[in-house]
């Protein structure tokens, strides 16, 4: 999302405007339509400077009327709008500044919070790789097999078991019997594949 930011790690002590590329490209295409890159053709010639944010592909803009010579209590993107679209900006609301603290303490807290949120999910995903498919999954797969046919079931089943020691369904074997050999994770993948062909 576009917005004003301060991020000492990437921008030093400068206030920047971080544009959402897809949004500003759309603005440019709709209101100018010259077919050229909006940054190189309009923003940079208007006096804006691009500050890369590390190697992430994201960047910040600084320049007159946007982040320079402005009241930080009354920030708008009107100056950039005028440069990119060729029309006066009409933004009447003021934007706040997103401040990112990347001190060692803040980074450690961020990592700890991510671990708190994602560790249980990773554990469940790992568990699903070894636990047998549930009766509900087997029942649903049996229903799907009846809808899509054994040929489609076998084709998708083969993809799902690739790289494992699970044997393919034999010609006289019921789809439900074959499905019982799957793990929860592989059953989930097979369901997703078959629903797409339902």
N, C-alpha and C positions, 0 to 999 in steps of 0.2 A: 504494500500500500504506500502511495506517495506521502511524503511528509517531511517536516523540518526535523533535523536531528543534530545531536552532538555525540560523537563517538571518539574519545581521545585516542584509542588504539589506531584508528584508521585516518582520522582527519586532524589530529592534534587538537588545538583549542578552537578550531573554526566551526562556526555554525554552517550547516549545509542543508540543501534541499535534496532529498533522495527521491527521484522520480520513478514511478512504476513505468517501465518501458512500454508495456502493452497499452497502458492508458494514454500516455502522451503520444504514442504513434497513432492511436485512434483519433485523438483530438486533431492531430496534424492532418491526417488523411481526410477527416470530415470537414475541417474549416479552411485548409489550405489546398491540399490535393496536388501539390507540385510533383509528387512522386519521388522526391529526394529524401535523404535521411534528415530527420528533424533536428538532431543534435548538430551535425556538421553544417547543414545549410542555414539554420536559423539561430539556434541557441549560442553556438560558439562565436559566430560573427557579431552577435548582439552583445558580446562581452562576458558571457558566462564561461567559467572554467570547469572542466570535468576532473574530479578527484576520484580515482579508483579506490574501491574498498577492498584492499588486499587482492587476492586472486579469485574472489567469489563471483566476479562478473557484474556485481552491483557497483554503484557509484553515487557520488554526491555532486551537486552543482553549487557553485558559489558565483555571485555576481551582483551587479548594481540593481537595486530595487527588489532583489529577492532575498539575499542574505547580507548585502553590504549597504550601508547607509539607510538602514531601516530600524524602526522601533520594534524590538523583539516581543513587545506586548501586542503588537498589531501586525502579525505576519500573514501574508497572503501570497499566492502564486501568480498574482496578476501580471507581474513584470515578465515572467516566463511565458505566460499565456499570450501576451501581446507579441513577444518575440517569435513564438512558434506558429501562431495562427494569423498574425497580422491584424488582429482585432483587439480593441481595448478589453482588459480584464474586467469581469463583473463580479468577482468574489467579494461578498460583503461580510463574510464571517472571518474570524481570526483563528489561526491554527496554533496549537501548542507545540512545544519542542520535545521530541522524544530523546531522553538522555540515556545512553547505554554506559553503564559502569563496568569496566573490564579489569578491575583490580583483582589480584590473586584471590582475595576473600570472596568477591562477587562471583568470579568464575568457579570457585570451589562450591559455593552455594548453588549455582546454576547446575553444575554437574550432579550434585547430591540430589537436587529436585528431579532432574531427569532420570536419575537412577531409581528414585522412589516411584516414579510414574511408570517407567518402562521395564524395570527388572521383573515385576510380576508377569507382564505380558510376554517377555522373552522366555520366562520359565514355563508358562502355559504352552507357548509355541513349541518348545523343546519337548515337553511332556507329550504333546499331541503327535509327535513324530514316532513315538514308541507305543503309546496306548492303542488298543484295538478299537476299531470303529464301534460306535454306540449302536444299540438296537434301532434307535430312531433313524440314524444315518443309513443303516442297512435297509430298513423298511422303505425309506425315501428313494434310495438307489434302485430298489426293486421296482417301485412305481415308475421311476424315470426310464428304466430299461424297457418296461412294457410300452411306454410312450414312444421312445426313439428307436426301438428295435435292437436286437442282439448284435447286429453288425456294428452299429454306431457305439453301443455300449463297449464291445470288445476293442474297438479302435481307440476310444478314449481311455479305457482301462489299461491298455498297453502303454499309452503315454504316461499315465500316472504311476505305474509300477516300474518304469524304466530306471535302471540303476539300483534296484532293490532285489531282494531274494524272493519276492512274491511271484508265484507262478501265474501265468495267464489262465483265463477261464478255458476249460476244455469244452469240446463241442456238446457233450451231454450234461455238463454241469449247469445247475441253476445259477442265475446271476446273483441271487441272494447269497448263495454259498461262496461264490468268488468274492463278493463284497465283504464278507465276514473276515477275510484274510487281510483286508486293508487296515492301516492305522487311521486314527482320527484325522490327521493332517491330509493323508492321501485320499481319504473318503471325501473330505471337504473339497479337494481339488477336482475330484471326479464329479461331484454334484455340480460344482460351478460350470464345468465343461459341458455336462449333459443338459443343464438348464438352458445354456446358450443354444442348444439344438432342439429344445423342447417344442 
